[in-house]
Amino acid sequence: MNTKILTAILLVFCFSMSYAQSPIFEIKGKLYNYMEDTIYLGYYYADKQYLIDTASVSQGGFVFRADSLKEGVYLVVMPPENKYFQVMVNDDEPYFSFSGDILNIEETIHFEGSPDNEIFYENLRFIGKKRKDVEALNSKKELPNADTTAVKEDLANINEEVKRFQKGLVDSHPASITAALIKSGTSVDLPGFEGTPEEIRLQQYLYFKKHYFDHVDLTDDRLIRAPQHVMYDRINYYMEKLTPQHPDSLIQSIDYLLNRMEGGKENYRFFLIKFLNDFAQSKIVGMDAVYVHLALNYYAMGKTPWIEESQLQKIVQNAKDAEPTLIGKYAPNIKLQLRDSSDINLYDIKSEYTIVVFWAHDCGHCKESMPQLKEFYNQHAAEKGIQVFSVCTKVLKDEPPCWDFIDERNLNGWINASDQNGGRSYMHSLFNIKKTPKLFVLDKDKKILSKDLGPEQLEEYFDHLIKPQN
């Protein structure tokens, strides 16, 4: 029996307790040594598990009935400890039954009407037996005067035996969920490569990444309803460990994955939504580029028919607002006014680097961060070729207090500006200012190098950006 306790059980009883006379799915169970009067049916979904039905138990017998169940790996969950065992649910096996002893369910469970479940437990029993053989050999290897060469050969033979056995199950039941699960666990065999150690490691990485999904059908929607290591963890590993954490690389990997998923409705939908949410919430500088790509190339292109129009428009508009100030773009030019009401354009500033910071005099965080930015400027501006373009975002009657804020905090000495023409600079829309402070680092041509850094991060950033001359 799998003794793992469900980590997330959400009671989502989707099915009515009064059923039609001829349900599409009927699962009958008989569990010996089960003393509780209720039992639950659950399923995996990505990295969660959910309960969807409950049944009364009489002398160990029970029945789950449902008008519809989506294919995948389901869980028979036994209160009060919420221990469970797994059953496969298939469209072509809507009626099946099983019996077994909960004291040793893996060895005793037997199915009628479900070849997929039969081979699933046949595989579990075989792997369990071979695992004991491996443990015995590993113990033998630790003995004094052990023939480690012979032990290694025996272990290799067991590994090959397991491969042959599982290949036989897959070949005889290629369309089964069990076959898909077995194939998903197949490792990527690396060929031999030549070159320096560094060249070999690079070739191994590129080959492994290219063939990482060779044995997983990303269009198979059944796999979203399987233990999370089958698909969910695998995709996370591909994104987090096999993909460089740079927007361009992440976009390339996402496009590759979604392209491979397009034949499967549910996997495609789940991961597209997940990717969008992940990068919408990312705190890593520059990752808004991934959000913009997803919004404009998937959501705006009619590839998300499930989403409500109002929500769709919001997602797309957010992306359009953010696109002009993505890292690598040239900053929009804006005309503002100095204290004496004379005009100044952003592109009039001639400096190796320009820090543009938008702030407000009633912003609590600005009251702390602006003096910190001034301290950084005083210490490093001259040596690093930095000018600060400090812009108060207030307009009309709220604009005059900007200059009091500057004087009270001694923020003179760099370029201070505001919009004294009632908002005609359109700074809020051009720079997508939704909160303050908002900071951009520009090069001499006003290309955006970075943004949304805190003053405390600037010294390290510029030390990395400007390499000392030998």
Secondary structure by P-SEA (a helix, b strand, c coil): ccccccccccccccccccccccccbbbbbbbccccccbbbbbbbccccccccbbbbbcccccccccccccccbbbbcccccccbbbbbbbccccccccccccccccccccccccaaaaaaaaaaaaaaaaaaaaaaaaaaaaccccaaaaaaaaaaaaaaaaaaaaaaaaaaccccaaaaaaaaabbbbbccccccaaaaaaaaaaaaaaaccccccccccccccccccccaaaaaaaacccccccaaaaaaaaaaaaaaacccaaaaaaaaaaaaaaaaaccccccaaaaaaaaaacccccccccccaaaaaaaaaaaaaacccccccccbbbbbcccccbbbbcccccccbbbbbbbbcccccccccaaaaaaaaaccccccccccccccccccccccaaaaaaaaaccccccccccccccccccccccccccccbbbbbccccccccccccccaaaaaaaaaccccc
